[in-house]
Amino acid sequence: MTDPETTGLAEPEEDGESRTGGDYAPSVAATLAFYQRAGGLVTPIMTAVLAFLIAGVVVLATGHNPLRTYKAIFDGTGLNWFFHVGSHSIGVPFTSARVWFPWNTGSLDALNLQQTLLLTTPLILTGLAVAFAFRCGLFNIGGQGQYLVGAITGVWVGSSLPGLPSLLHILLAIVAAAFAGAIWAGIAGFLKATVGAHEVISTIMLNWVAYWVGSYLFGLGGPLQSSTQKSVPVSNDIVDKAKLDVFWGDPLLQGLHVGFFVALGALVAFWIVLARTTLGYEVRAVGFNPEAARYGGINVARNYFLAMAISGLFAGLAGALDILGWQFRINVNDIQASTIGFIGIAVALLGRNTAVGTFFAALLFGALVSGTSTRHLDPSIFRPDLANNLTTIIQGLVVLFVGADVLILYLWQARRKLKLQRAGPTREAPAA
């Protein structure tokens, strides 16, 4: 007979039912899973709160009121539009009819919100570009280069082939740009899969390649420089038939284009691929443990390449939507000053690499950039040029604090170990 006291097995209860370990003492895996689920909501909120609190101290140090400053930034984002409920009307698509609507779609707040959502659209996609690679255990730092390659391809296709039908031209430009981004990121994935080159190094280098290639293409005398403005380092404008339709706002004032719905569709596609497909299962398995995945018959090298290529597809799509939706051209200054891909890293980190989290993180950062712009922020409350730096500070703090869940788990495990050490052994070992 086996002695339960020496084996540590639980004896049957008086009612005849056995108690398993999980009934009275959750396993380490169960505890870890619980805190990961709790951290999925709490950690991003606490990260954002801490970032805004510390940034508020910076605002206070400049002699301004943090609450008034944040309120002015919030008003500049247009998000307060949702709080101004009334009795208004909105037109029905493809008809001349109008129906009741609770918000005024022509107000200044509505105009500000359009600008916020314009910035949110590419941030969703560059965030997904980082998040998808993360789910495979890869750190895609190259979203900026992939975004630029998509924008370059989009403006090249969009400004060429003027005789194509509108829908075909738009689809061709979008597909070509997304494919270019996929190829650009796929280079890093291929190097990782074949020779083990670290994706952080290769994607950073590819960022610089895209930077200088774009600067050459649209620079003075470059192959894609404008044929009508020889003294300006800018591309040709895309043709009118290649422009995305504006469904909210005035096209002349950069209204919100239909690419916003493309970004929302990309969020759904991201979730479906990861949660409901064999490819998503393999990507997540490789991300958890590549050696175990390989032992289970999963082609790890193939998934490294596919994960990076799909990530680049998202970023290239972001570049195309910006070009076709509201920029309509690209110049050397745009290439050298753009940071959309880098902000996407913070978006993915804050969103915890999930579809819903990425959306809200992208909205937060898009609102920050829009609300601190010189067009939207009241200079009597806070100088917009300083507010732009404030946005950068908050982005950096988010990246700094985003590992808070790891710190919490570490402290929790350390506390348990210390408690066990103080308690000491509960039973003497049986004599041999």
Helices and strands as residue ranges (DSSP letters): H 4-7, H 21-24, H 28-61, H 66-77, G 79-83, E 88-91, E 98-101, H 108-135, H 143-158, H 166-195, H 199-218, G 240-242, E 246-248, G 251-253, E 256-257, H 259-276, H 278-288, H 290-295, H 300-322, I 323-327, H 332-337, H 340-350, H 355-371, H 384-401, H 404-423
